[in-house]
């Protein structure tokens, strides 16, 4: 197992990106994640978003196809 590709680490990177950019498009967030880690992160991306959503930390903005952190 590669610790860089764990759900916890990918979740942390997503949070960092959303702190820097208040609202990020789904594809932009995924692209940033792949650039910071590797192509393999695409497989973990959705699981990490589900993890954040489950704990009510992010919200999806369907009209923008974007995500943002909840306050």
N, C-alpha and C positions, 0 to 999 in steps of 0.2 A: 504494500500500500504506500502510495506517495502522499505524505502529509500535506504537500502543497495543493493536492487535489481532493482534500477532504471537504465535506459539507461545511464544517465549522470554519475552515480557512477561506473557502470561496464566499461564505456568508460575510465574513469580515471584510473581504475585498469589496463586495457589493455595498456594504454599509459605508466604507470609506469613499467610494465613488459617489454615493448618494449624499454624503455630507458635503463633498466638494461641489457637486452640482445638484441643486435642490430637486430638480425634476430631470430625469433622463429617459430617453426613449429606450424601449426594450432592446432593439438592435444595437444602439449605441453602447448600452450597458454591457451587452454580450461581447461586443467588439473590444471594449476596454478590458474586460476580464480575460479574453483570449490573449490580448497583447501583454498583459501582466503575468500570465501563467503559461498556458499552452492550449493547443487545439482540443486536448482532452477535457478541458474545463467545460466545454459545451455540454458534455454528458451530465455534469453535476449542477449546472446552472439552474435548471428547473427545480431540482430537489432543494437547492439553497433558497430559491424564491418561495417555494412552498413552506420551508422551515420558517422564514421570516413572516410570511403571511399567517401561518398558524399561530405565531406569537403576537400577531397584530402589530407588527413593526413597519410594514409597508402597505401602501395602497396602490392599486392599479387605476390609471386614468384612461378608460377605454377610448374616449374621443381623441386623445393624443397618442395612444398606444405607448404610454409612459408609466414610470414608477416613481414614487417618492416616499421618503420616510415619514412616518406618522410622528406627531409631536408627543 
